[in-house]
């Protein structure tokens, strides 16, 4: 079943998990880099080239098992949904399984399953990706299947309405029945605005999902699904020369097409609803505070990686600042922070907490604000940054064991205009971040004039924090 997901970041893909996916024609975003002597070996040793139709192709040879994983990334996700038709990118992802010139509707996954393989797809804010994993000698099959639907998906009119019901049911199961998911969706709309690309749900607003027709789906395909707006990544037990032959034979035959490079608006002048308070059927309260933040593709890009380190310093579990200030003091059950540096356009820096039962939400918010004030006044220490960068990069080698890690990380980065170097030397880039850079980024974002919003999800009848 195709799915919908928030984009996986480089930090999330590489680092150990501690806490609870302009277009391809854009130049790579400049970012601070360690010297060649200090950056070490590349994570994956990927090769990268382009086909005559503009498709960028990356290859990672991994011989630990006789299998291959193929990922096709389209540089368009929920952030590219047309105004008033949120959910179009995700809806089209579903419809891409409904047939192509050489494959009848529904046969795509059946053909792969018969070979003992598996396939799926996902839509994130930044990309739509289609992937399959099979025994290595069956790579020509999945290359044919994927190139065929990139050439000309059928998108049958008779299957649009039935698939719409599938999407609506997916939304019901993922969002509508979950108070916390509804709150997260509403908080994004409160911060950015319900029609800002960052404030719309990737799966779409319910009334807008119902308005998406075949013409809208076909138009989205024509606008974004050109080879030059895609990235193909294959990892596994296939030599580069063999993969090049297959890629040129199958994907090289996809006609070159024009596409519309994406352009994303910056943040609004102010939050649509700066403070959101909602009561729902939850047993525990939760709090979130978020700021608009630079990414590796927007704003002061030099602040992006220091902000990722800052998130770890503040909210990476035992030993982090917020854990000491709230969890160890008995105020909160959990607390954390997050930052996505490898985003397309403006990103956000978020802090979240769950008060301990019996502790007034206002006390938790006050403690969080005090911790932030202390950070802005005193900055971070060299020891804190050393701890965080060490922990963040310690899991880098673990990525080599996952067949899908390299394609996901490489495809995501290239699809938003970053260089291959961003992925291959991510540990060195993080290790090069200094305490001075982290403190400066904290003051610029958490202490600046950026868009900011706060939100409380409270049990029914709970007192509203002042």
One Martini backbone bead per residue (centre of mass of N, CA, C, O) as a GRO file, in nm:
protein
  466
    1UNK     BB    1   0.093   0.037   0.026
    2UNK     BB    2   0.085   0.341  -0.007
    3UNK     BB    3   0.247   0.624   0.144
    4UNK     BB    4   0.290   0.864   0.414
    5UNK     BB    5   0.554   1.106   0.488
    6UNK     BB    6   0.793   1.229   0.654
    7UNK     BB    7   1.082   1.344   0.605
    8UNK     BB    8   1.396   1.211   0.592
    9UNK     BB    9   1.680   1.277   0.748
   10UNK     BB   10   2.007   1.266   0.786
   11UNK     BB   11   2.006   1.254   1.093
   12UNK     BB   12   1.794   1.025   1.119
   13UNK     BB   13   1.950   0.814   0.937
   14UNK     BB   14   2.229   0.817   1.106
   15UNK     BB   15   2.146   0.858   1.380
   16UNK     BB   16   2.061   0.777   1.670
   17UNK     BB   17   1.772   0.703   1.831
   18UNK     BB   18   1.608   0.916   2.082
   19UNK     BB   19   1.338   1.012   1.953
   20UNK     BB   20   0.972   0.996   1.914
   21UNK     BB   21   1.103   1.370   0.120
   22UNK     BB   22   1.422   2.426  -0.636
   23UNK     BB   23   1.515   2.192  -0.839
   24UNK     BB   24   1.745   2.011  -1.025
   25UNK     BB   25   1.845   2.287  -1.162
   26UNK     BB   26   1.964   2.362  -0.917
   27UNK     BB   27   2.211   2.451  -0.742
   28UNK     BB   28   2.417   2.379  -0.519
   29UNK     BB   29   2.435   2.433  -0.193
   30UNK     BB   30   2.609   2.624   0.004
   31UNK     BB   31   2.853   2.497   0.246
   32UNK     BB   32   3.021   2.418   0.494
   33UNK     BB   33   3.353   2.265   0.487
   34UNK     BB   34   3.568   2.046   0.530
   35UNK     BB   35   3.853   1.940   0.482
   36UNK     BB   36   3.983   1.693   0.299
   37UNK     BB   37   4.163   1.573   0.531
   38UNK     BB   38   3.898   1.566   0.751
   39UNK     BB   39   3.648   1.393   0.609
   40UNK     BB   40   3.720   1.128   0.504
   41UNK     BB   41   3.520   0.881   0.422
   42UNK     BB   42   3.279   0.782   0.245
   43UNK     BB   43   2.986   0.629   0.308
   44UNK     BB   44   2.927   0.498  -0.011
   45UNK     BB   45   3.065   0.558  -0.293
   46UNK     BB   46   2.917   0.712  -0.508
   47UNK     BB   47   2.777   0.734  -0.825
   48UNK     BB   48   2.740   1.009  -1.076
   49UNK     BB   49   2.492   1.072  -1.335
   50UNK     BB   50   2.370   1.146  -1.671
   51UNK     BB   51   2.124   1.146  -1.891
   52UNK     BB   52   2.011   1.282  -2.183
   53UNK     BB   53   1.715   1.341  -2.038
   54UNK     BB   54   1.830   1.433  -1.723
   55UNK     BB   55   1.869   1.196  -1.555
   56UNK     BB   56   1.966   1.118  -1.241
   57UNK     BB   57   2.236   0.890  -1.141
   58UNK     BB   58   2.283   0.645  -0.879
   59UNK     BB   59   2.553   0.436  -0.730
   60UNK     BB   60   2.560   0.148  -0.496
   61UNK     BB   61   2.782  -0.089  -0.386
   62UNK     BB   62   2.643  -0.393  -0.231
   63UNK     BB   63   2.757  -0.732  -0.100
   64UNK     BB   64   2.594  -0.862   0.155
   65UNK     BB   65   2.363  -0.913  -0.062
   66UNK     BB   66   2.158  -1.052  -0.337
   67UNK     BB   67   2.053  -0.738  -0.367
   68UNK     BB   68   1.819  -0.473  -0.468
   69UNK     BB   69   1.765  -0.112  -0.473
   70UNK     BB   70   1.503   0.100  -0.609
   71UNK     BB   71   1.496   0.461  -0.662
   72UNK     BB   72   1.243   0.710  -0.737
   73UNK     BB   73   1.276   1.060  -0.757
   74UNK     BB   74   1.061   1.335  -0.712
   75UNK     BB   75   1.076   1.696  -0.725
   76UNK     BB   76   0.785   1.640  -0.563
   77UNK     BB   77   0.539   1.735  -0.325
   78UNK     BB   78   0.326   1.871  -0.107
   79UNK     BB   79   0.460   2.159  -0.171
   80UNK     BB   80   0.329   2.136  -0.487
   81UNK     BB   81   0.052   2.180  -0.444
   82UNK     BB   82  -0.214   2.312  -0.546
   83UNK     BB   83  -0.421   2.548  -0.499
   84UNK     BB   84  -0.693   2.379  -0.343
   85UNK     BB   85  -0.515   2.076  -0.386
   86UNK     BB   86  -0.452   1.913  -0.154
   87UNK     BB   87  -0.293   1.591  -0.219
   88UNK     BB   88  -0.194   1.542  -0.514
   89UNK     BB   89   0.077   1.395  -0.487
   90UNK     BB   90  -0.041   1.153  -0.329
   91UNK     BB   91  -0.261   1.065  -0.527
   92UNK     BB   92  -0.067   1.008  -0.762
   93UNK     BB   93   0.089   0.786  -0.628
   94UNK     BB   94  -0.147   0.589  -0.640
   95UNK     BB   95  -0.199   0.612  -0.962
   96UNK     BB   96   0.087   0.484  -1.048
   97UNK     BB   97  -0.055   0.177  -1.009
   98UNK     BB   98  -0.269   0.194  -1.285
   99UNK     BB   99  -0.070   0.189  -1.518
  100UNK     BB  100   0.094   0.115  -1.837
  101UNK     BB  101   0.191   0.026  -2.142
  102UNK     BB  102   0.324  -0.268  -2.009
  103UNK     BB  103   0.115  -0.228  -1.756
  104UNK     BB  104  -0.130  -0.324  -1.577
  105UNK     BB  105  -0.352  -0.279  -1.351
  106UNK     BB  106  -0.193  -0.405  -1.053
  107UNK     BB  107   0.083  -0.551  -1.170
  108UNK     BB  108   0.335  -0.434  -1.046
  109UNK     BB  109   0.340  -0.584  -0.764
  110UNK     BB  110   0.298  -0.873  -0.868
  111UNK     BB  111   0.561  -0.906  -1.027
  112UNK     BB  112   0.746  -0.867  -0.780
  113UNK     BB  113   0.629  -1.086  -0.591
  114UNK     BB  114   0.698  -1.333  -0.779
  115UNK     BB  115   1.021  -1.263  -0.713
  116UNK     BB  116   1.030  -1.187  -0.392
  117UNK     BB  117   0.951  -0.897  -0.372
  118UNK     BB  118   0.928  -0.535  -0.309
  119UNK     BB  119   0.696  -0.249  -0.279
  120UNK     BB  120   0.670   0.120  -0.290
  121UNK     BB  121   0.564   0.443  -0.146
  122UNK     BB  122   0.622   0.809  -0.103
  123UNK     BB  123   0.512   1.114   0.060
  124UNK     BB  124   0.640   1.431   0.093
  125UNK     BB  125   0.712   1.756   0.100
  126UNK     BB  126   0.964   1.716  -0.127
  127UNK     BB  127   0.878   1.416  -0.219
  128UNK     BB  128   0.850   1.143  -0.455
  129UNK     BB  129   0.865   0.782  -0.398
  130UNK     BB  130   0.992   0.484  -0.568
  131UNK     BB  131   1.014   0.134  -0.463
  132UNK     BB  132   1.244  -0.158  -0.487
  133UNK     BB  133   1.301  -0.513  -0.396
  134UNK     BB  134   1.546  -0.751  -0.521
  135UNK     BB  135   1.693  -0.971  -0.680
  136UNK     BB  136   1.961  -0.885  -0.862
  137UNK     BB  137   1.870  -1.021  -1.146
  138UNK     BB  138   1.584  -0.832  -1.134
  139UNK     BB  139   1.645  -0.538  -1.221
  140UNK     BB  140   1.521  -0.519  -1.510
  141UNK     BB  141   1.229  -0.530  -1.417
  142UNK     BB  142   1.211  -0.271  -1.232
  143UNK     BB  143   1.311  -0.081  -1.453
  144UNK     BB  144   1.080  -0.123  -1.649
  145UNK     BB  145   0.844  -0.048  -1.465
  146UNK     BB  146   0.938   0.243  -1.388
  147UNK     BB  147   0.986   0.361  -1.675
  148UNK     BB  148   0.697   0.319  -1.779
  149UNK     BB  149   0.550   0.517  -1.575
  150UNK     BB  150   0.727   0.764  -1.646
  151UNK     BB  151   0.633   0.784  -1.938
  152UNK     BB  152   0.299   0.659  -1.906
  153UNK     BB  153   0.052   0.691  -1.724
  154UNK     BB  154  -0.284   0.626  -1.719
  155UNK     BB  155  -0.503   0.728  -1.526
  156UNK     BB  156  -0.790   0.614  -1.479
  157UNK     BB  157  -1.101   0.736  -1.449
  158UNK     BB  158  -1.241   0.477  -1.310
  159UNK     BB  159  -1.013   0.499  -1.051
  160UNK     BB  160  -1.035   0.767  -0.895
  161UNK     BB  161  -1.273   0.738  -0.694
  162UNK     BB  162  -1.186   0.476  -0.551
  163UNK     BB  163  -0.908   0.600  -0.457
  164UNK     BB  164  -1.021   0.828  -0.290
  165UNK     BB  165  -1.133   0.642  -0.068
  166UNK     BB  166  -0.855   0.545   0.020
  167UNK     BB  167  -0.743   0.820   0.105
  168UNK     BB  168  -0.963   0.892   0.311
  169UNK     BB  169  -0.905   0.643   0.489
  170UNK     BB  170  -0.614   0.713   0.549
  171UNK     BB  171  -0.677   0.974   0.692
  172UNK     BB  172  -0.854   0.857   0.913
  173UNK     BB  173  -0.635   0.663   1.037
  174UNK     BB  174  -0.400   0.889   1.076
  175UNK     BB  175  -0.588   1.149   1.182
  176UNK     BB  176  -0.899   1.163   1.266
  177UNK     BB  177  -0.859   0.940   1.517
  178UNK     BB  178  -0.620   1.142   1.617
  179UNK     BB  179  -0.556   1.387   1.832
  180UNK     BB  180  -0.251   1.435   1.773
  181UNK     BB  181  -0.267   1.454   1.466
  182UNK     BB  182  -0.466   1.689   1.458
  183UNK     BB  183  -0.285   1.885   1.611
  184UNK     BB  184  -0.042   1.885   1.422
  185UNK     BB  185  -0.199   1.992   1.180
  186UNK     BB  186  -0.305   2.254   1.318
  187UNK     BB  187  -0.029   2.373   1.393
  188UNK     BB  188   0.082   2.414   1.109
  189UNK     BB  189  -0.149   2.606   1.025
  190UNK     BB  190  -0.096   2.816   1.251
  191UNK     BB  191   0.194   2.894   1.167
  192UNK     BB  192   0.164   2.917   0.829
  193UNK     BB  193  -0.102   2.833   0.718
  194UNK     BB  194  -0.348   2.651   0.540
  195UNK     BB  195  -0.203   2.753   0.237
  196UNK     BB  196   0.064   2.691   0.302
  197UNK     BB  197   0.295   2.459   0.218
  198UNK     BB  198   0.362   2.402   0.539
  199UNK     BB  199   0.036   2.391   0.636
  200UNK     BB  200  -0.030   2.155   0.467
  201UNK     BB  201  -0.133   1.854   0.423
  202UNK     BB  202  -0.012   1.598   0.245
  203UNK     BB  203  -0.295   1.446   0.217
  204UNK     BB  204  -0.499   1.666   0.281
  205UNK     BB  205  -0.782   1.822   0.267
  206UNK     BB  206  -1.085   1.688   0.249
  207UNK     BB  207  -1.224   1.886   0.039
  208UNK     BB  208  -0.977   1.872  -0.165
  209UNK     BB  209  -0.970   1.574  -0.230
  210UNK     BB  210  -1.263   1.584  -0.365
  211UNK     BB  211  -1.149   1.784  -0.612
  212UNK     BB  212  -0.973   1.575  -0.735
  213UNK     BB  213  -0.888   1.506  -1.064
  214UNK     BB  214  -0.759   1.387  -1.347
  215UNK     BB  215  -0.652   1.657  -1.452
  216UNK     BB  216  -0.482   1.725  -1.201
  217UNK     BB  217  -0.300   1.474  -1.214
  218UNK     BB  218  -0.192   1.516  -1.504
  219UNK     BB  219  -0.072   1.798  -1.450
  220UNK     BB  220   0.131   1.713  -1.235
  221UNK     BB  221   0.288   1.524  -1.410
  222UNK     BB  222   0.364   1.731  -1.637
  223UNK     BB  223   0.514   1.932  -1.438
  224UNK     BB  224   0.719   1.701  -1.269
  225UNK     BB  225   0.761   1.410  -1.450
  226UNK     BB  226   1.056   1.458  -1.539
  227UNK     BB  227   1.365   1.338  -1.573
  228UNK     BB  228   1.503   1.622  -1.483
  229UNK     BB  229   1.312   1.584  -1.197
  230UNK     BB  230   1.492   1.326  -1.132
  231UNK     BB  231   1.600   1.040  -0.922
  232UNK     BB  232   1.822   0.762  -0.950
  233UNK     BB  233   1.861   0.484  -0.714
  234UNK     BB  234   2.111   0.224  -0.670
  235UNK     BB  235   2.140  -0.060  -0.445
  236UNK     BB  236   2.388  -0.325  -0.449
  237UNK     BB  237   2.443  -0.639  -0.632
  238UNK     BB  238   2.571  -0.427  -0.868
  239UNK     BB  239   2.744  -0.328  -1.112
  240UNK     BB  240   2.794  -0.039  -1.269
  241UNK     BB  241   2.798  -0.137  -1.565
  242UNK     BB  242   2.528  -0.289  -1.549
  243UNK     BB  243   2.353  -0.052  -1.458
  244UNK     BB  244   2.406   0.134  -1.694
  245UNK     BB  245   2.279  -0.045  -1.907
  246UNK     BB  246   1.994  -0.052  -1.784
  247UNK     BB  247   1.942   0.252  -1.762
  248UNK     BB  248   1.977   0.318  -2.064
  249UNK     BB  249   1.760   0.125  -2.173
  250UNK     BB  250   1.516   0.226  -1.992
  251UNK     BB  251   1.553   0.536  -1.897
  252UNK     BB  252   1.668   0.646  -2.172
  253UNK     BB  253   1.370   0.606  -2.317
  254UNK     BB  254   1.273   0.846  -2.179
  255UNK     BB  255   1.139   1.124  -2.253
  256UNK     BB  256   1.200   1.435  -2.283
  257UNK     BB  257   1.081   1.702  -2.061
  258UNK     BB  258   0.923   1.954  -1.953
  259UNK     BB  259   0.941   2.167  -1.658
  260UNK     BB  260   0.851   2.305  -1.339
  261UNK     BB  261   1.009   2.477  -1.134
  262UNK     BB  262   1.025   2.518  -0.812
  263UNK     BB  263   0.849   2.754  -0.589
  264UNK     BB  264   0.901   2.879  -0.261
  265UNK     BB  265   0.780   3.028  -0.015
  266UNK     BB  266   0.817   3.196   0.241
  267UNK     BB  267   0.751   3.309   0.522
  268UNK     BB  268   0.548   3.460   0.700
  269UNK     BB  269   0.526   3.743   0.888
  270UNK     BB  270   0.323   3.564   1.061
  271UNK     BB  271   0.146   3.388   1.247
  272UNK     BB  272  -0.170   3.285   1.213
  273UNK     BB  273  -0.150   3.128   1.511
  274UNK     BB  274   0.051   3.174   1.776
  275UNK     BB  275  -0.181   3.037   1.971
  276UNK     BB  276  -0.258   2.697   2.058
  277UNK     BB  277  -0.566   2.560   2.204
  278UNK     BB  278  -0.653   2.216   2.289
  279UNK     BB  279  -0.922   1.996   2.346
  280UNK     BB  280  -0.913   1.639   2.426
  281UNK     BB  281  -0.897   1.280   2.412
  282UNK     BB  282  -0.665   1.296   2.654
  283UNK     BB  283  -0.441   1.219   2.922
  284UNK     BB  284  -0.204   1.392   2.804
  285UNK     BB  285  -0.018   1.653   2.777
  286UNK     BB  286   0.103   1.889   2.517
  287UNK     BB  287   0.397   2.062   2.387
  288UNK     BB  288   0.470   2.334   2.147
  289UNK     BB  289   0.763   2.492   1.991
  290UNK     BB  290   0.814   2.720   1.705
  291UNK     BB  291   1.052   2.801   1.441
  292UNK     BB  292   1.172   2.959   1.196
  293UNK     BB  293   1.425   2.814   0.968
  294UNK     BB  294   1.702   2.740   0.840
  295UNK     BB  295   1.848   2.580   0.566
  296UNK     BB  296   2.033   2.433   0.304
  297UNK     BB  297   1.813   2.618   0.097
  298UNK     BB  298   1.758   2.851   0.323
  299UNK     BB  299   1.887   3.126   0.400
  300UNK     BB  300   2.116   3.077   0.651
  301UNK     BB  301   2.288   2.797   0.581
  302UNK     BB  302   2.510   2.802   0.814
  303UNK     BB  303   2.281   2.732   1.045
  304UNK     BB  304   2.168   2.443   1.005
  305UNK     BB  305   2.368   2.248   1.150
  306UNK     BB  306   2.380   2.393   1.424
  307UNK     BB  307   2.074   2.337   1.475
  308UNK     BB  308   2.099   2.031   1.492
  309UNK     BB  309   2.286   2.037   1.734
  310UNK     BB  310   2.101   2.195   1.921
  311UNK     BB  311   1.879   1.983   1.939
  312UNK     BB  312   2.061   1.780   2.084
  313UNK     BB  313   2.145   1.947   2.327
  314UNK     BB  314   1.846   1.987   2.429
  315UNK     BB  315   1.676   1.689   2.311
  316UNK     BB  316   1.853   1.380   2.356
  317UNK     BB  317   1.801   1.315   2.639
  318UNK     BB  318   2.001   1.202   2.848
  319UNK     BB  319   2.203   1.501   2.915
  320UNK     BB  320   2.025   1.710   2.833
  321UNK     BB  321   1.901   2.009   2.907
  322UNK     BB  322   1.590   1.951   2.920
  323UNK     BB  323   1.607   1.698   3.089
  324UNK     BB  324   1.728   1.830   3.338
  325UNK     BB  325   1.506   2.067   3.370
  326UNK     BB  326   1.239   1.858   3.361
  327UNK     BB  327   1.272   1.553   3.423
  328UNK     BB  328   1.467   1.563   3.675
  329UNK     BB  329   1.255   1.776   3.816
  330UNK     BB  330   0.950   1.652   3.766
  331UNK     BB  331   0.778   1.798   3.518
  332UNK     BB  332   0.847   1.571   3.298
  333UNK     BB  333   0.832   1.291   3.093
  334UNK     BB  334   0.907   1.460   2.829
  335UNK     BB  335   1.169   1.580   2.595
  336UNK     BB  336   1.237   1.786   2.294
  337UNK     BB  337   1.413   1.820   1.971
  338UNK     BB  338   1.395   1.971   1.631
  339UNK     BB  339   1.575   1.948   1.301
  340UNK     BB  340   1.565   2.030   0.942
  341UNK     BB  341   1.811   2.089   0.717
  342UNK     BB  342   1.705   1.895   0.469
  343UNK     BB  343   1.526   2.124   0.320
  344UNK     BB  344   1.277   2.276   0.119
  345UNK     BB  345   1.331   2.552   0.245
  346UNK     BB  346   1.181   2.631   0.504
  347UNK     BB  347   1.211   2.561   0.837
  348UNK     BB  348   1.209   2.401   1.172
  349UNK     BB  349   1.217   2.467   1.523
  350UNK     BB  350   1.158   2.225   1.787
  351UNK     BB  351   0.968   2.202   2.096
  352UNK     BB  352   0.886   1.936   2.335
  353UNK     BB  353   0.626   1.837   2.583
  354UNK     BB  354   0.538   1.624   2.878
  355UNK     BB  355   0.369   1.640   3.143
  356UNK     BB  356   0.338   1.562   3.450
  357UNK     BB  357   0.128   1.438   3.649
  358UNK     BB  358   0.015   1.729   3.834
  359UNK     BB  359   0.145   1.932   3.641
  360UNK     BB  360   0.137   2.235   3.541
  361UNK     BB  361   0.167   2.359   3.233
  362UNK     BB  362   0.288   2.638   3.311
  363UNK     BB  363   0.548   2.524   3.441
  364UNK     BB  364   0.666   2.397   3.189
  365UNK     BB  365   0.678   2.648   3.011
  366UNK     BB  366   0.855   2.814   3.202
  367UNK     BB  367   1.098   2.620   3.200
  368UNK     BB  368   1.152   2.636   2.898
  369UNK     BB  369   1.197   2.943   2.882
  370UNK     BB  370   1.434   2.946   3.081
  371UNK     BB  371   1.622   2.765   2.914
  372UNK     BB  372   1.632   2.952   2.671
  373UNK     BB  373   1.740   3.203   2.813
  374UNK     BB  374   2.005   3.070   2.904
  375UNK     BB  375   2.108   3.005   2.624
  376UNK     BB  376   2.111   3.300   2.513
  377UNK     BB  377   2.305   3.412   2.735
  378UNK     BB  378   2.543   3.163   2.740
  379UNK     BB  379   2.521   2.933   2.569
  380UNK     BB  380   2.728   2.689   2.464
  381UNK     BB  381   2.937   2.426   2.507
  382UNK     BB  382   3.197   2.237   2.409
  383UNK     BB  383   3.099   1.977   2.550
  384UNK     BB  384   2.816   1.965   2.427
  385UNK     BB  385   2.903   1.954   2.130
  386UNK     BB  386   3.083   1.707   2.147
  387UNK     BB  387   2.864   1.512   2.238
  388UNK     BB  388   2.670   1.551   1.999
  389UNK     BB  389   2.856   1.493   1.756
  390UNK     BB  390   2.934   1.213   1.851
  391UNK     BB  391   2.647   1.088   1.858
  392UNK     BB  392   2.555   1.162   1.566
  393UNK     BB  393   2.814   1.000   1.425
  394UNK     BB  394   2.818   0.706   1.546
  395UNK     BB  395   2.586   0.591   1.332
  396UNK     BB  396   2.699   0.597   1.040
  397UNK     BB  397   2.786   0.294   0.987
  398UNK     BB  398   2.494   0.173   1.012
  399UNK     BB  399   2.393   0.256   0.725
  400UNK     BB  400   2.544   0.024   0.565
  401UNK     BB  401   2.320  -0.205   0.649
  402UNK     BB  402   2.110  -0.042   0.483
  403UNK     BB  403   1.976  -0.053   0.171
  404UNK     BB  404   1.791   0.225   0.193
  405UNK     BB  405   1.973   0.459   0.294
  406UNK     BB  406   2.122   0.564   0.046
  407UNK     BB  407   1.883   0.633  -0.140
  408UNK     BB  408   1.735   0.826   0.052
  409UNK     BB  409   1.963   1.031   0.102
  410UNK     BB  410   2.045   1.093  -0.190
  411UNK     BB  411   1.768   1.160  -0.313
  412UNK     BB  412   1.693   1.392  -0.127
  413UNK     BB  413   1.933   1.580  -0.175
  414UNK     BB  414   1.921   1.604  -0.489
  415UNK     BB  415   1.612   1.701  -0.500
  416UNK     BB  416   1.702   1.989  -0.337
  417UNK     BB  417   2.012   2.073  -0.446
  418UNK     BB  418   2.219   1.898  -0.334
  419UNK     BB  419   2.504   1.739  -0.277
  420UNK     BB  420   2.672   1.446  -0.246
  421UNK     BB  421   2.858   1.551  -0.017
  422UNK     BB  422   2.640   1.588   0.202
  423UNK     BB  423   2.629   1.277   0.249
  424UNK     BB  424   2.919   1.148   0.243
  425UNK     BB  425   3.013   1.400   0.469
  426UNK     BB  426   2.828   1.439   0.718
  427UNK     BB  427   3.003   1.381   0.969
  428UNK     BB  428   3.210   1.608   0.908
  429UNK     BB  429   3.015   1.844   0.912
  430UNK     BB  430   2.926   1.803   1.207
  431UNK     BB  431   3.215   1.797   1.344
  432UNK     BB  432   3.270   2.110   1.251
  433UNK     BB  433   3.096   2.212   1.461
  434UNK     BB  434   3.059   2.488   1.677
  435UNK     BB  435   2.980   2.660   1.957
  436UNK     BB  436   2.964   2.936   1.823
  437UNK     BB  437   2.760   2.853   1.603
  438UNK     BB  438   2.533   2.754   1.787
  439UNK     BB  439   2.487   3.015   1.948
  440UNK     BB  440   2.428   3.198   1.705
  441UNK     BB  441   2.183   3.038   1.596
  442UNK     BB  442   2.009   3.058   1.848
  443UNK     BB  443   1.987   3.372   1.851
  444UNK     BB  444   1.871   3.405   1.560
  445UNK     BB  445   1.612   3.220   1.614
  446UNK     BB  446   1.514   3.209   1.923
  447UNK     BB  447   1.598   3.543   1.946
  448UNK     BB  448   1.437   3.648   1.719
  449UNK     BB  449   1.190   3.737   1.442
  450UNK     BB  450   1.064   3.485   1.388
  451UNK     BB  451   0.847   3.268   1.335
  452UNK     BB  452   0.603   3.189   1.597
  453UNK     BB  453   0.480   2.899   1.789
  454UNK     BB  454   0.222   2.771   2.008
  455UNK     BB  455   0.116   2.454   2.179
  456UNK     BB  456  -0.185   2.295   2.324
  457UNK     BB  457  -0.266   1.968   2.446
  458UNK     BB  458  -0.563   1.887   2.624
  459UNK     BB  459  -0.753   1.774   2.841
  460UNK     BB  460  -1.056   1.756   2.925
  461UNK     BB  461  -1.092   2.036   3.148
  462UNK     BB  462  -0.837   2.172   3.141
  463UNK     BB  463  -0.630   2.410   3.214
  464UNK     BB  464  -0.538   2.707   3.081
  465UNK     BB  465  -0.265   2.846   2.997
  466UNK     BB  466  -0.136   3.175   3.027
   0.00000   0.00000   0.00000
